[in-house]
Amino acid sequence: MTDATMTVDHLVVDFSTGDGTVRAVRGISFSLAPQEVLGIVGESGSGKSVTALATMGLLAKNATVTGSITYAGREILGLKEKQLAKIRGIGIAMIFQDPMTSLNPVYTVGWQIAEAVQAHQDVDKNEAMAKAVALLQLVGIPNAERRVQDYPHEFSGGMRQRVVIAIAMANNPAVILADEPTTALDVTVQAQVLDSLKTALAETKASLLLITHDLGVIAGLADRVLVMYAGRPVEIGTVDQIFYRPAMPYTHGLLGSLPRLDSQGAERLRQIPGAPPSMVGEMKGCPFAPRCPMRADICDEQEPNLAPVDSQPLDSPADGSGSAGSALDEIDDAGHVAACHFAGDVARLPVASMFPDTSADHEGVAP
């Protein structure tokens, strides 16, 4: 997409460890259009957060990153720290999962927001503090004029997350990366944080890359969804395509694990058997095959590439190799794509029907 705010193309991230090379991300390509919300979902260890950290240049020193990441048409992968510092905050801002690790406990929240403002704007301390108050008001912090003088430990978890959102929107970034922004929050507080996030998007007109385990959050906020498994995308589509016509067995499993309002009370959540594969060393075949009810010989022999549902595979090797730009262009053109040898058949099945209902295995046990 030539008008995309940010693109990630053939991104591969390896970590050198004592147990060998961990390939955390194995070739991911996507684009983020202006004011678009792209949701990334998947189990822990699937590569979601590593992708976001690679985009910000915040990976550990034992990481090796290849591929391409562009922001506003400029290649940012491989930039020096000083160059990246000029982009972070004003071009790309990040909301981390745990606000207590984002906020400095020895400074007031007002000072920290004002610091973010002054880092990229030519304003004095009084103007920066006034901006901090306005930002806290925008994200729904009561008595913002007084609370700017409080320290992070004096705020609840949900309010701390809203402070982090205020810092992220301080310089009107073009892209906001949100890594599990509602984790460990109760439903009421989660709704407040999401309202603050919506406010941030409305005020800044930013695009949002939203990483979460919560498919309910994705359904209510995202335009498109990228499902990750074992370090690579296994399905990409609009919210309606993913929720109403999933074409990858893993996506069926994720949807089946959601509580349903129309359940009869005795029904238990469907579960995906087994566990994700080890990311150390090379993989052979489809990494989801050992857990898949549609497993066939070809699944053990050949890892499927992303392909348009009911069409031919894209020219995008799973290891991230290939000509630069080809995968990204074809994915954008195709729309709904899935990495499954039987994607067309899977898409015709009832949603979340691939994994058995285990209610009968627990008769007599209180739900």
C-alpha positions in Angstrom: 0.0 0.0 0.0 1.7 3.1 -1.2 -0.4 5.4 1.1 0.3 3.2 4.2 1.4 5.0 7.4 3.6 2.0 8.3 4.5 -1.2 6.6 6.3 -4.3 7.9 7.6 -6.6 5.2 9.3 -10.0 5.6 10.2 -9.3 9.2 12.2 -12.0 10.9 13.5 -11.8 14.5 15.9 -14.4 16.0 17.3 -14.5 19.5 20.6 -16.1 20.4 20.2 -18.2 23.6 22.1 -20.9 25.4 19.6 -23.4 24.1 20.1 -22.3 20.5 18.5 -19.8 18.1 14.9 -18.9 18.9 13.1 -17.7 15.8 10.4 -15.6 17.5 9.1 -14.0 14.3 9.3 -16.0 11.1 8.4 -13.6 8.4 5.5 -11.3 9.0 4.2 -8.7 6.5 1.4 -6.2 7.0 0.5 -2.6 6.3 -1.2 0.0 8.5 -3.3 2.5 6.6 -4.0 6.0 8.0 -6.4 5.9 11.0 -6.8 2.1 10.6 -6.9 -0.2 13.6 -5.2 -3.5 13.0 -5.6 -6.1 15.8 -3.0 -8.8 16.3 -4.1 -11.9 18.3 -2.6 -15.2 19.2 -1.4 -17.2 22.2 1.5 -16.1 24.4 4.8 -16.7 22.6 3.3 -16.3 19.1 5.5 -13.3 18.3 3.0 -10.4 18.8 4.9 -8.3 21.3 8.3 -9.0 19.6 6.9 -7.6 16.4 5.9 -4.4 18.1 9.2 -4.1 20.0 11.1 -4.6 16.7 9.1 -1.8 15.2 10.2 0.5 18.0 13.8 -0.7 18.0 13.5 -1.9 21.6 14.6 -5.5 21.3 17.4 -6.9 23.5 21.0 -7.0 22.2 20.8 -10.7 21.5 18.2 -10.1 18.8 18.9 -10.3 15.1 16.3 -8.5 12.9 15.9 -8.7 9.2 13.3 -7.5 6.7 11.8 -4.1 6.3 9.9 -1.6 8.5 8.9 1.7 7.0 7.2 4.7 8.6 5.9 7.5 6.4 7.8 6.0 3.5 11.1 5.9 5.3 13.0 2.7 6.2 13.5 2.7 10.0 14.8 -0.8 10.5 18.5 -0.4 11.3 18.4 3.3 12.2 20.8 4.5 15.0 19.4 5.0 18.5 19.5 8.8 18.1 17.6 8.7 14.8 14.9 6.3 16.3 14.6 8.6 19.4 13.4 11.4 17.0 10.6 9.1 15.7 9.5 7.5 19.0 6.7 9.5 20.6 6.1 12.0 17.8 5.9 9.5 14.9 5.3 6.2 16.6 4.2 5.9 20.3 3.8 2.8 22.3 1.5 1.8 25.2 3.0 -1.1 27.1 1.2 -3.9 28.9 2.2 -2.9 32.5 2.0 0.8 33.2 4.1 0.5 36.3 7.1 -0.4 34.1 6.4 2.5 31.8 6.0 5.1 34.5 8.9 6.3 36.7 7.9 5.9 40.4 10.0 8.9 41.6 8.4 11.5 39.4 4.9 12.9 39.3 2.7 11.9 36.4 2.4 15.5 35.4 6.2 15.8 35.2 6.4 12.7 33.1 3.7 13.8 30.6 5.3 17.3 30.4 8.7 15.7 29.8 7.2 13.8 26.8 5.8 17.1 25.5 9.0 19.0 25.8 11.0 16.2 24.2 9.4 17.0 20.8 7.8 20.5 21.2 9.3 23.9 21.8 7.3 24.9 24.8 8.3 26.0 28.3 7.5 24.1 31.6 4.3 25.9 32.3 2.9 25.2 28.8 4.0 21.6 29.0 2.3 21.2 32.4 -0.9 22.8 31.1 -0.8 20.3 28.2 -0.4 17.5 30.8 -3.5 18.6 32.6 -5.5 18.8 29.4 -4.3 15.3 28.4 -5.3 13.8 31.8 -8.7 15.4 31.4 -9.1 13.9 27.9 -8.4 10.4 29.1 -10.9 10.8 32.0 -8.8 11.4 35.1 -10.9 13.3 37.6 -9.5 16.4 39.2 -6.7 16.5 36.7 -5.4 19.9 37.9 -4.6 18.3 41.3 -3.7 14.8 40.1 -0.8 16.0 38.0 1.1 16.4 41.2 0.5 12.7 42.3 2.9 9.9 41.8 2.1 6.6 39.9 1.6 4.6 43.0 -1.3 6.9 44.0 -3.3 5.8 41.0 -5.2 2.6 40.4 -4.1 0.2 37.7 -6.7 1.4 35.2 -5.9 5.1 35.9 -2.1 4.4 35.4 -2.9 2.9 32.1 -4.8 6.0 31.1 -1.8 8.1 32.1 0.3 6.0 29.8 -2.3 6.6 27.0 -2.0 10.4 27.7 1.7 10.2 27.3 1.3 8.3 24.1 -0.9 10.9 22.6 1.1 13.9 23.9 2.8 14.6 20.6 0.0 13.6 18.2 1.8 10.5 16.8 0.8 9.0 13.5 1.0 5.4 14.8 0.2 4.1 18.3 1.3 0.6 19.2 -0.8 -0.9 22.1 0.6 -4.1 23.7 -2.1 -5.8 25.8 -3.4 -2.4 27.2 -6.3 -4.1 29.1 -4.5 -7.1 30.6 -5.3 -7.9 34.3 -8.0 -5.2 34.4 -11.6 -6.0 35.4 -14.4 -5.5 32.8 -15.5 -2.1 34.1 -12.0 -0.6 34.2 -11.2 -2.3 30.8 -14.1 -0.4 29.3 -12.8 2.9 30.7 -9.3 2.2 29.3 -10.7 1.4 25.9 -12.8 4.6 25.9 -9.5 6.5 26.7 -7.8 4.7 23.8 -10.7 5.7 21.5 -10.3 9.3 22.6 -6.6 9.1 21.8 -7.3 7.9 18.3 -10.0 10.6 17.8 -7.7 13.4 19.0 -4.5 12.3 17.2 -6.1 10.7 14.1 -3.5 8.0 14.6 -3.4 4.5 13.2 -3.4 1.8 15.9 -1.7 -1.6 16.1 -3.5 -3.3 18.9 -2.0 -6.5 20.4 -4.3 -8.4 22.7 -5.5 -11.9 23.8 -9.1 -10.5 24.1 -11.1 -11.2 20.9 -13.9 -9.1 22.4 -11.7 -6.0 22.4 -10.7 -6.8 18.8 -14.4 -7.1 17.7 -15.2 -3.8 19.2 -12.2 -1.7 18.1 -10.4 -3.2 15.1 -10.9 -2.8 11.4 -8.7 -5.8 10.4 -7.3 -8.8 12.3 -4.0 -10.6 12.0 -3.9 -14.0 13.7 -0.4 -15.2 14.7 0.8 -18.7 15.5 4.4 -19.9 16.0 5.9 -16.6 14.9 4.1 -16.0 11.7 0.6 -14.8 10.5 -1.8 -17.7 9.8 -4.8 -15.6 8.9 -5.5 -12.0 8.0 -8.8 -10.4 7.2 -11.5 -7.9 8.2 -13.2 -8.3 11.6 -16.3 -9.8 9.8 -14.2 -12.2 7.8 -12.3 -13.5 10.8 -15.3 -13.8 13.1 -17.9 -15.0 10.7 -15.8 -17.0 8.1 -12.6 -18.1 9.7 -10.4 -20.1 7.3 -7.7 -21.4 9.6 -8.3 -24.2 12.2 -6.4 -22.2 14.8 -8.7 -19.2 14.4 -11.7 -21.6 14.9 -10.1 -22.7 18.1 -9.6 -19.2 19.4 -13.2 -18.3 18.6 -14.4 -21.5 20.3 -12.7 -20.6 23.5 -14.8 -17.4 23.9 -17.7 -17.5 26.4 -21.1 -17.2 24.7 -24.1 -15.2 25.9 -26.4 -17.8 24.3 -24.9 -20.8 26.2 -27.2 -22.9 28.4 -25.0 -22.7 31.5 -23.8 -26.3 31.5 -21.7 -25.9 28.4 -17.9 -25.6 28.8 -15.6 -23.6 26.7 -14.1 -25.5 23.8 -10.3 -25.9 24.0 -7.5 -26.4 21.6 -5.6 -29.6 22.7 -1.8 -29.6 23.0 0.6 -26.7 23.2 2.4 -24.4 20.8 5.7 -25.8 19.3 9.2 -25.0 20.4 10.6 -22.0 18.6 14.2 -23.3 18.8 15.5 -24.6 15.5 13.8 -25.2 12.2 10.2 -26.4 11.8 9.0 -28.9 9.4 5.5 -28.9 8.1 2.6 -26.9 9.6 3.4 -25.9 13.2 -0.3 -26.3 14.1 -0.6 -29.8 12.7 -0.1 -31.7 16.0 -3.1 -29.9 17.4 -5.3 -29.8 14.3 -8.4 -32.0 13.7 -7.9 -31.7 9.9 -4.3 -32.9 9.9 -3.2 -34.8 6.8 0.1 -36.0 5.4 0.8 -32.8 3.5 0.5 -30.9 6.8 3.5 -32.8 8.2 5.5 -32.3 5.0 4.9 -28.8 3.9 4.2 -25.6 5.9 1.4 -23.7 4.0 1.9 -20.1 2.9 -0.7 -17.4 3.3 -3.2 -17.8 0.4 -6.4 -16.0 -0.6 -9.3 -18.1 0.8 -10.6 -20.3 -2.0 -7.7 -19.3 -4.3 -4.0 -20.0 -5.0 -1.1 -19.6 -2.6 0.8 -16.3 -2.5 4.4 -16.2 -3.3 5.5 -15.7 0.3 7.8 -18.3 1.8 7.1 -19.0 5.5 10.7 -18.4 6.4 10.5 -14.7 5.4 12.6 -15.1 2.3 11.6 -13.9 -1.1 11.6 -10.7 -3.1 11.0 -7.5 -1.0 7.5 -6.1 -1.3 5.9 -9.1 -3.0 4.2 -10.6 0.0 2.9 -7.3 1.3 1.5 -6.2 -2.0 -0.3 -9.6 -2.6 -1.7 -9.7 0.9 -3.2 -6.3 0.6 -4.7 -7.2 -2.8 -6.1 -10.5 -1.6 -7.9 -9.3 1.5 -8.8 -12.4 3.4 -5.9 -14.8 3.5 -5.1 -17.9 5.5 -2.1 -20.3 5.9 -3.9 -23.7 5.6 -3.9 -26.4 3.0 -7.6 -26.7 3.4 -8.6 -23.1 4.0 -11.5 -23.2 1.5 -13.0 -26.2 3.3 -12.4 -24.7 6.7 -14.1 -21.4 5.8 -17.3 -23.3 4.9 -17.6 -24.9 8.4 -19.7 -23.4 11.2 -17.7 -21.0 13.3 -15.8 -22.6 16.2 -17.1 -26.0 15.3 -13.7 -27.8 14.6 -12.9 -28.6 18.2 -15.2 -30.9 20.3 -17.5 -29.6 23.1 -16.1 -31.2 26.2 -19.2 -30.7 28.3 -20.1 -34.4 28.2 -16.7 -35.2 29.7 -17.5 -33.2 32.8 -21.1 -34.3 33.7 -21.9 -33.8 37.3 -19.1 -31.2 37.7 -20.2 -27.7 38.5 -19.4 -25.3 35.6 
